[in-house]
Structures are given as C-alpha cells and as structure tokens.
Amino acid sequence: MLALLAAMLLMVATATSAQAHVVYERDEVWANTDSTKCLYTYAEVSHGGRGGYVKSEGLSSSGIPAAQACILVWNRPAGYLATGYRYWKWNGSQWTVCREYMSGIYNTTTTSRVTGSYNFGVVPPCGGGYYATTGYSGVLYGGQWLGKNVGVWSGQHFIEP
C-alpha cells in the first residue's frame, strides 16, 4: 500500500503541465422561447497522445419555465443529436483549418449527449504549434435542426512538434 502511494506521488510530482493541460469551453447554442428546451456545445483541445486531441459534444437539456434554466435531462431518439468539429492551427498570422469532421456524428441510442473526438497519436497532424477546436452540435426538434450553426471556441493550446 505504501509503495502504491509513493508511486502515485511520484507520478503526480513528475507530470508536466503540458501532459495535464486541457483547454475547453461550453456554451448554450440554442434555447426555445421559454427555456424549457436547450442545447449546449462543448469544445476541447488538448495533448491527447502527444500529437493533439479534439473533442466536440452536444448536450440536450430541459428546464422549468419559471426558473428559465435548462438543468434536466432531455433525451432524444437516435439520430436527433449531432456534433462536429473544426480543428484549427495558428500559422503565425491567422487560424487555418487543419482537420474537420462536420457531419456524420449522431447519437445511435436514446440519450441527451453525443460526442465526437479524435486522438491524433504522437505526431500533430499539421506540425507543432498552437491548436484550437470549434465545436458544433445540433438537435432535431419540431422538424428542424437547431443550434448547429453556432460554433463554440475551445481556446488555444500549444502542441510540441
């Protein structure tokens, strides 16, 4: 037991901030007029396996009209939630799209959450530098896809070459 504790402390003491650094943002991208139905998008960028990691997630929720806060689960049937992402790289003067997956990620069961992610392994897909993610999500409600054109920016993260 003491050896396990010592190993865990050593692991924490030797971990670099780059290994543990995750940059993310979550925001509401759609709500109906009385805030009883909402959609939130989460966007993340991190080191992953050292070459970068991207994640986008959509979360559908419901609420109580008087409170105007979406805090309850709003499960959607299979195919009613979608997510996608753009993985950006700073080229020294502007952000350019390095990779993107903007279609084809849907919930396959009844749920309130859909996630799309990719770990780029040990080599950054567009070389070392600053990366960021724009996450998108959508919910099918009332015969329309809602929220899917509102991107959420993760913030930037440096990935070593």
C-alpha positions as CSV (number, residue, x, y, z in Angstrom):
1,M,0.0,0.0,0.0
2,L,2.8,2.4,0.9
3,A,4.6,1.5,-2.4
4,L,1.5,2.3,-4.3
5,L,1.1,5.7,-2.6
6,A,4.7,6.5,-3.3
7,A,4.3,5.6,-6.9
8,M,1.2,7.8,-7.2
9,L,3.0,10.7,-5.6
10,L,6.0,10.3,-7.9
11,M,3.7,10.2,-10.9
12,V,2.0,13.5,-9.8
13,A,5.3,15.2,-9.0
14,T,6.8,14.3,-12.4
15,A,3.8,15.1,-14.6
16,T,4.3,18.2,-16.6
17,S,1.6,20.8,-17.1
18,A,1.6,20.0,-20.8
19,Q,0.6,16.4,-20.0
20,A,-2.4,17.6,-17.9
21,H,-3.4,20.7,-19.9
22,V,-6.9,20.7,-21.4
23,V,-8.5,23.8,-22.8
24,Y,-12.2,23.8,-23.3
25,E,-15.4,25.9,-23.3
26,R,-19.1,25.0,-23.1
27,D,-21.9,27.3,-24.0
28,E,-25.6,27.3,-24.8
29,V,-26.2,27.4,-28.6
30,W,-30.0,27.2,-28.7
31,A,-33.0,27.5,-26.4
32,N,-36.7,27.8,-27.1
33,T,-38.5,30.9,-26.0
34,D,-39.4,29.8,-22.5
35,S,-36.1,27.9,-22.0
36,T,-37.7,24.6,-21.4
37,K,-35.6,23.0,-24.1
38,C,-31.9,23.8,-24.6
39,L,-28.8,22.7,-26.4
40,Y,-25.2,23.1,-25.2
41,T,-22.0,22.6,-27.1
42,Y,-18.6,21.6,-25.6
43,A,-15.3,22.1,-27.5
44,E,-12.0,20.8,-26.2
45,V,-8.3,20.8,-27.4
46,S,-5.5,19.0,-25.5
47,H,-2.3,17.0,-26.0
48,G,-4.0,13.6,-26.2
49,G,-1.3,11.0,-27.1
50,R,1.1,14.0,-27.5
51,G,0.1,14.8,-31.1
52,G,-3.2,16.5,-30.1
53,Y,-6.8,15.7,-29.3
54,V,-10.0,17.2,-30.4
55,K,-13.5,16.8,-28.8
56,S,-16.9,18.2,-29.5
57,E,-20.1,17.3,-27.6
58,G,-23.7,18.2,-27.8
59,L,-25.9,18.1,-24.7
60,S,-29.7,18.5,-24.9
61,S,-31.4,19.5,-21.7
62,S,-34.8,20.7,-20.4
63,G,-35.9,23.0,-17.7
64,I,-38.7,24.6,-15.7
65,P,-40.2,27.6,-17.4
66,A,-40.4,29.7,-14.2
67,A,-36.7,29.1,-13.5
68,Q,-35.6,29.6,-17.1
69,A,-32.7,27.2,-16.5
70,C,-32.1,24.1,-18.5
71,I,-30.8,21.7,-15.9
72,L,-32.8,18.5,-16.5
73,V,-32.1,15.6,-18.9
74,W,-33.8,15.9,-22.3
75,N,-33.3,12.5,-24.0
76,R,-33.6,12.5,-27.8
77,P,-34.2,9.5,-30.0
78,A,-31.4,8.0,-32.1
79,G,-30.4,10.4,-34.9
80,Y,-31.8,13.5,-33.2
81,L,-28.5,14.9,-31.9
82,A,-25.4,15.7,-33.9
83,T,-21.9,17.1,-33.3
84,G,-18.9,18.1,-35.4
85,Y,-15.7,20.0,-35.1
86,R,-13.1,22.0,-36.8
87,Y,-9.5,21.6,-35.6
88,W,-7.6,24.8,-36.2
89,K,-3.8,25.6,-36.3
90,W,-2.3,29.0,-35.9
91,N,0.1,29.6,-38.9
92,G,1.7,32.7,-37.4
93,S,-0.8,35.2,-38.8
94,Q,-4.2,33.5,-38.8
95,W,-6.1,30.4,-37.8
96,T,-6.4,27.8,-40.6
97,V,-8.4,24.6,-40.6
98,C,-6.1,21.6,-40.0
99,R,-8.8,18.9,-39.8
100,E,-12.6,18.9,-39.7
101,Y,-15.4,16.5,-39.2
102,M,-18.6,18.4,-39.7
103,S,-21.1,15.6,-40.5
104,G,-21.9,12.0,-39.6
105,I,-21.6,12.1,-35.8
106,Y,-25.1,11.3,-34.5
107,N,-26.4,9.7,-31.4
108,T,-27.2,6.0,-32.0
109,T,-29.4,5.4,-29.0
110,T,-31.9,7.5,-27.0
111,T,-29.7,9.9,-25.0
112,S,-29.1,13.5,-24.1
113,R,-25.5,13.6,-25.2
114,V,-23.5,13.0,-28.4
115,T,-19.7,13.1,-28.5
116,G,-17.2,13.2,-31.4
117,S,-13.5,13.1,-30.7
118,Y,-10.2,12.1,-32.2
119,N,-6.7,11.5,-30.8
120,F,-4.0,12.3,-33.3
121,G,-1.5,10.0,-31.8
122,V,2.1,11.1,-31.2
123,V,2.5,13.5,-34.2
124,P,0.5,16.7,-34.6
125,P,-1.4,16.5,-37.9
126,C,-0.3,19.9,-39.1
127,G,3.1,20.2,-37.2
128,G,3.8,21.7,-33.8
129,G,2.2,24.9,-32.7
130,Y,-1.0,26.4,-31.4
131,Y,-4.2,24.5,-31.9
132,A,-7.8,25.1,-31.1
133,T,-11.2,23.5,-31.7
134,T,-14.5,24.9,-32.7
135,G,-17.3,22.5,-31.6
136,Y,-20.7,22.4,-33.2
137,S,-23.8,20.5,-32.2
138,G,-27.4,20.3,-33.3
139,V,-30.7,19.0,-32.1
140,L,-33.7,17.9,-34.2
141,Y,-36.8,19.5,-32.7
142,G,-40.1,20.4,-34.3
143,G,-38.8,19.1,-37.7
144,Q,-35.8,21.5,-37.7
145,W,-32.1,21.2,-36.9
146,L,-31.4,23.8,-34.3
147,G,-28.1,25.2,-32.9
148,K,-25.9,23.5,-35.5
149,N,-24.5,26.7,-37.0
150,V,-23.3,28.2,-33.7
151,G,-19.7,27.3,-33.0
152,V,-18.1,27.2,-29.6
153,W,-14.3,28.1,-29.5
154,S,-12.2,26.0,-27.1
155,G,-9.4,28.4,-26.7
156,Q,-5.8,27.6,-27.8
157,H,-3.3,25.0,-26.7
158,F,0.4,24.6,-27.7
159,I,1.3,21.2,-29.1
160,E,5.0,20.4,-29.4
161,P,6.3,19.2,-32.8
